[in-house]
Amino acid sequence: MNKEKKNKLEKKGWKFGSAKEFLGLTDEETSYIELKLKLSTNLKKVRTERNLTQVELAKIINSSQSRVAKLESGDPSVSLDLIIRSLLALGTSNKDIARTISS
């Protein structure tokens, strides 16, 4: 957002901050959410690189297309375990998963 627009919104009473501040998250909670989002984003990247649809990935992991959509968006109902198992099912190596986590 450009500075001018931000200033206009602030004059109208809007406040800007991070999700951590807004939700009152601890450092650990923030780190967990960031980790989950990194892995979810990576799952979508790997799936598209392999030219798979969400339906095709769902068949590979014995799930549904809507669950894959939730996996890729980092939905709170999805566990880290399922994201990692999905990455492994696509042939992602442990090193690649570690690289994603550490980036």
ROMI-106178 format. One record per atom (N, C-alpha, C): x, y, z; atom name; residue number from 1. Coordinates in Angstrom, 1 decimal. Each point is the difference from the previous one (the first is absolute). Layout:
BEGIN
- c1:c2:c3:rose:timar
- X:Y:Z:CA:NUM
...
end
This chain:
BEGIN
- c1:c2:c3:rose:timar
- 0.9:-1.2:0.0:N:1
- -0.9:1.2:0.0:CA:1
- 0.9:1.2:0.0:C:1
- -0.4:1.0:-0.8:N:2
- 0.9:1.2:-0.1:CA:2
- -0.3:0.9:1.3:C:2
- 1.0:0.8:0.2:N:3
- 0.0:0.8:1.3:CA:3
- -1.2:1.0:0.0:C:3
- -0.3:0.6:-1.1:N:4
- -1.1:0.9:-0.1:CA:4
- -1.4:-0.7:0.4:C:4
- -0.2:-1.1:-0.5:N:5
- -1.2:-0.7:0.3:CA:5
- -0.1:-0.4:1.5:C:5
- 1.2:-0.5:0.5:N:6
- 0.1:-0.4:1.4:CA:6
- -0.3:1.2:0.9:C:6
- 0.6:1.2:-0.3:N:7
- -0.3:1.2:0.7:CA:7
- -1.5:0.4:0.1:C:7
- -0.6:-0.1:-1.2:N:8
- -1.4:0.3:-0.1:CA:8
- -0.9:-0.9:0.9:C:8
- 0.4:-1.3:0.0:N:9
- -0.8:-0.9:0.8:CA:9
- 0.3:0.2:1.5:C:9
- 1.2:0.3:0.3:N:10
- 0.3:0.3:1.4:CA:10
- -0.7:1.2:0.5:C:10
- -0.2:1.0:-0.8:N:11
- -0.7:1.2:0.4:CA:11
- -1.5:-0.3:0.2:C:11
- -0.5:-1.0:-0.7:N:12
- -1.4:-0.4:0.2:CA:12
- -0.2:-1.0:1.2:C:12
- 1.1:-0.3:0.7:N:13
- -0.1:-0.8:1.2:CA:13
- 0.5:-1.5:-0.2:C:13
- 0.5:-0.3:-1.2:N:14
- 0.5:-1.4:-0.2:CA:14
- 1.3:-0.1:0.7:C:14
- 0.3:-1.2:0.5:N:15
- 1.3:-0.3:0.6:CA:15
- 0.7:-1.1:-0.8:C:15
- 1.3:0.0:-0.1:N:16
- 0.8:-1.0:-0.7:CA:16
- 0.9:-0.7:1.0:C:16
- 0.2:-1.3:-0.3:N:17
- 0.8:-0.8:0.9:CA:17
- 0.1:-1.4:-0.6:C:17
- 0.6:-0.8:0.7:N:18
- 0.2:-1.4:-0.4:CA:18
- -1.1:-0.9:0.5:C:18
- -0.1:-1.2:-0.6:N:19
- -1.0:-1.0:0.5:CA:19
- 0.3:-0.3:1.5:C:19
- 1.3:-0.1:0.3:N:20
- 0.4:-0.3:1.4:CA:20
- -0.5:1.0:0.9:C:20
- 0.1:1.3:-0.3:N:21
- -0.6:1.1:0.9:CA:21
- -1.5:-0.1:0.1:C:21
- -0.6:-0.2:-1.2:N:22
- -1.5:0.1:-0.1:CA:22
- -0.6:-1.2:0.8:C:22
- 0.6:-1.2:-0.1:N:23
- -0.5:-1.2:0.6:CA:23
- 0.5:-0.2:1.4:C:23
- 1.1:0.7:0.4:N:24
- 0.6:-0.2:1.2:CA:24
- 0.7:-1.3:0.1:C:24
- 0.7:-0.4:-1.1:N:25
- 0.7:-1.3:0.0:CA:25
- 1.4:0.1:0.7:C:25
- 0.4:-1.1:0.5:N:26
- 1.3:-0.2:0.6:CA:26
- 1.0:-0.2:-1.1:C:26
- 1.3:0.1:0.3:N:27
- 1.0:-0.2:-1.0:CA:27
- -0.1:-1.4:-0.6:C:27
- -0.3:-1.0:0.9:N:28
- -0.1:-1.4:-0.4:CA:28
- -1.2:-0.2:-0.9:C:28
- -1.1:0.6:0.3:N:29
- -1.2:-0.1:-0.9:CA:29
- 0.3:0.6:-1.3:C:29
- 0.6:1.2:0.0:N:30
- 0.4:0.6:-1.3:CA:30
- 0.9:-0.9:-0.8:C:30
- 1.0:-0.5:0.6:N:31
- 0.9:-0.9:-0.7:CA:31
- -0.7:-1.2:-0.6:C:31
- -0.9:-0.6:0.8:N:32
- -0.8:-1.2:-0.5:CA:32
- -0.8:0.4:-1.2:C:32
- -0.7:1.1:0.0:N:33
- -0.8:0.4:-1.1:CA:33
- 0.9:0.2:-1.2:C:33
- 1.1:0.7:0.1:N:34
- 0.9:0.3:-1.1:CA:34
- 0.5:-1.3:-0.6:C:34
- 0.4:-1.0:0.9:N:35
- 0.5:-1.3:-0.5:CA:35
- -1.1:-0.7:-0.8:C:35
- -1.2:0.0:0.5:N:36
- -1.1:-0.6:-0.7:CA:36
- -0.3:0.6:-1.3:C:36
- 0.1:1.3:-0.1:N:37
- -0.2:0.7:-1.3:CA:37
- 1.1:-0.3:-1.0:C:37
- 1.3:0.0:0.5:N:38
- 1.1:-0.4:-0.9:CA:38
- -0.2:-1.3:-0.6:C:38
- -0.4:-1.0:0.8:N:39
- -0.2:-1.4:-0.5:CA:39
- -1.2:-0.1:-0.9:C:39
- -1.1:0.7:0.3:N:40
- -1.2:0.1:-0.8:CA:40
- 0.3:0.6:-1.4:C:40
- 0.8:1.1:0.0:N:41
- 0.3:0.6:-1.2:CA:41
- 0.9:-0.9:-0.9:C:41
- 0.9:-0.7:0.7:N:42
- 0.9:-0.9:-0.7:CA:42
- -0.8:-1.2:-0.6:C:42
- -1.0:-0.5:0.7:N:43
- -0.8:-1.1:-0.5:CA:43
- -0.6:0.4:-1.3:C:43
- -0.6:1.2:0.0:N:44
- -0.7:0.5:-1.3:CA:44
- 1.1:0.1:-1.1:C:44
- 1.1:0.5:0.3:N:45
- 1.1:0.2:-1.0:CA:45
- 0.4:-1.4:-0.5:C:45
- 0.2:-0.9:0.8:N:46
- 0.4:-1.4:-0.4:CA:46
- -1.1:-0.6:-0.9:C:46
- -1.2:0.1:0.5:N:47
- -1.1:-0.6:-0.8:CA:47
- -0.1:0.6:-1.4:C:47
- 0.1:1.4:-0.1:N:48
- -0.1:0.6:-1.3:CA:48
- 1.2:-0.3:-0.9:C:48
- 1.2:-0.1:0.6:N:49
- 1.2:-0.4:-0.7:CA:49
- -0.1:-1.4:-0.6:C:49
- -0.8:-0.9:0.6:N:50
- -0.2:-1.3:-0.5:CA:50
- -1.2:-0.1:-0.8:C:50
- -0.6:1.1:-0.3:N:51
- -1.2:0.1:-0.9:CA:51
- -1.1:-0.8:0.5:C:51
- -0.2:0.0:1.3:N:52
- -1.2:-0.7:0.5:CA:52
- -1.1:1.0:0.4:C:52
- -1.2:-0.5:-0.1:N:53
- -1.1:0.8:0.5:CA:53
- -0.2:-0.3:1.5:C:53
- -0.8:0.7:0.6:N:54
- -0.4:-0.3:1.4:CA:54
- -0.7:-1.3:0.1:C:54
- -0.8:-0.3:-0.9:N:55
- -0.7:-1.3:0.0:CA:55
- 1.0:-1.2:-0.2:C:55
- 1.0:0.2:-0.8:N:56
- 1.0:-1.1:-0.2:CA:56
- 0.8:-0.2:1.3:C:56
- 0.4:1.1:0.6:N:57
- 0.7:-0.1:1.3:CA:57
- -0.9:-0.6:1.1:C:57
- -1.2:0.3:0.0:N:58
- -1.0:-0.6:0.9:CA:58
- 0.0:-1.5:-0.1:C:58
- 0.0:-0.5:-1.2:N:59
- 0.0:-1.4:-0.3:CA:59
- 1.3:-0.6:0.6:C:59
- 1.1:0.6:-0.2:N:60
- 1.3:-0.5:0.4:CA:60
- 0.0:-0.1:1.5:C:60
- -0.5:0.9:0.7:N:61
- 0.0:0.0:1.5:CA:61
- -1.3:-0.5:0.6:C:61
- -0.8:-0.6:-0.8:N:62
- -1.3:-0.6:0.5:CA:62
- -0.8:1.1:0.7:C:62
- -0.3:1.1:-0.6:N:63
- -0.7:1.1:0.6:CA:63
- -1.0:0.6:-1.0:C:63
- -0.4:1.2:0.3:N:64
- -0.9:0.7:-0.9:CA:64
- 0.6:1.2:-0.6:C:64
- -0.6:0.5:-1.1:N:65
- 0.6:1.3:-0.6:CA:65
- -0.2:1.1:1.0:C:65
- -1.1:0.1:0.8:N:66
- -0.2:1.1:0.9:CA:66
- 1.1:-0.1:1.1:C:66
- 0.4:-1.2:0.4:N:67
- 1.0:-0.1:1.0:CA:67
- 1.3:0.5:-0.5:C:67
- 0.3:-0.3:-1.3:N:68
- 1.3:0.4:-0.6:CA:68
- 0.0:1.6:0.0:C:68
- -1.2:0.6:-0.4:N:69
- -0.1:1.4:0.0:CA:69
- 0.3:0.6:1.4:C:69
- -0.5:-0.7:1.0:N:70
- 0.3:0.5:1.4:CA:70
- 1.5:-0.2:0.3:C:70
- 0.6:-1.1:-0.4:N:71
- 1.4:-0.3:0.2:CA:71
- 0.8:1.2:-0.6:C:71
- -0.3:0.3:-1.2:N:72
- 0.8:1.1:-0.7:CA:72
- -0.2:1.4:0.5:C:72
- -1.1:0.2:0.7:N:73
- -0.3:1.3:0.5:CA:73
- 0.4:0.2:1.5:C:73
- 0.5:-1.1:0.6:N:74
- 0.4:0.1:1.4:CA:74
- -1.1:0.0:0.9:C:74
- -1.1:-0.5:-0.3:N:75
- -1.2:0.0:0.8:CA:75
- 0.3:-0.5:1.4:C:75
- -0.6:0.6:1.0:N:76
- 0.3:-0.4:1.4:CA:76
- -0.4:-1.5:0.3:C:76
- -1.0:-0.5:-0.7:N:77
- -0.4:-1.4:0.2:CA:77
- 0.9:-1.0:-0.5:C:77
- 1.1:0.4:-0.7:N:78
- 0.9:-0.9:-0.6:CA:78
- 1.3:-0.1:0.9:C:78
- 0.4:-1.3:0.2:N:79
- 1.2:-0.1:0.9:CA:79
- 1.3:0.0:-0.8:C:79
- 1.0:0.4:0.7:N:80
- 1.4:0.0:-0.6:CA:80
- 0.3:-1.4:-0.6:C:80
- -0.5:-1.0:0.8:N:81
- 0.3:-1.4:-0.4:CA:81
- -0.6:-0.3:-1.4:C:81
- -1.2:0.4:-0.2:N:82
- -0.6:-0.2:-1.3:CA:82
- 0.7:0.7:-1.2:C:82
- 0.4:1.2:0.3:N:83
- 0.7:0.8:-1.0:CA:83
- 1.4:-0.7:-0.4:C:83
- 0.7:-0.4:1.1:N:84
- 1.3:-0.7:-0.3:CA:84
- -0.2:-1.4:-0.7:C:84
- -1.1:-0.7:0.5:N:85
- -0.2:-1.3:-0.7:CA:85
- -0.4:0.2:-1.5:C:85
- -0.7:1.1:-0.3:N:86
- -0.4:0.3:-1.3:CA:86
- 1.3:0.3:-0.9:C:86
- 0.9:0.8:0.6:N:87
- 1.2:0.3:-0.7:CA:87
- 0.8:-1.2:-0.2:C:87
- 0.1:-0.9:0.9:N:88
- 0.7:-1.2:-0.2:CA:88
- -0.6:-0.9:-1.0:C:88
- -1.3:0.0:-0.1:N:89
- -0.8:-0.8:-1.0:CA:89
- 0.3:0.5:-1.4:C:89
- 0.4:1.3:-0.1:N:90
- 0.3:0.6:-1.3:CA:90
- 1.5:-0.3:-0.3:C:90
- 0.7:-0.6:0.9:N:91
- 1.4:-0.3:-0.3:CA:91
- 1.0:1.0:0.5:C:91
- -0.5:0.9:0.8:N:92
- 0.9:1.1:0.6:CA:92
- 0.9:-0.7:1.0:C:92
- 1.3:0.3:-0.1:N:93
- 1.0:-0.6:0.9:CA:93
- 0.0:0.7:1.4:C:93
- 0.5:-0.7:0.9:N:94
- 0.1:0.6:1.4:CA:94
- 0.9:1.3:-0.1:C:94
- 1.0:-0.1:-0.8:N:95
- 0.9:1.2:-0.2:CA:95
- -0.8:1.2:-0.5:C:95
- -0.9:-0.3:-1.0:N:96
- -0.7:1.1:-0.6:CA:96
- -1.0:0.6:1.0:C:96
- -0.6:-0.9:0.8:N:97
- -0.9:0.5:1.1:CA:97
- 0.7:0.8:1.0:C:97
- 1.2:-0.5:0.4:N:98
- 0.9:0.8:0.9:CA:98
- 0.4:1.4:-0.5:C:98
- 0.3:0.0:-1.3:N:99
- 0.3:1.2:-0.7:CA:99
- -1.2:1.0:0.0:C:99
- -1.2:-0.5:-0.2:N:100
- -1.1:0.9:0.1:CA:100
- -0.2:0.5:1.4:C:100
- 0.1:-0.8:1.0:N:101
- -0.1:0.4:1.3:CA:101
- 1.0:1.1:0.4:C:101
- 1.2:-0.2:-0.4:N:102
- 1.1:0.9:0.4:CA:102
- 0.0:1.3:-0.8:C:102
- -0.7:0.1:-1.1:N:103
- 0.0:1.2:-0.8:CA:103
- -0.7:1.1:0.6:C:103
end
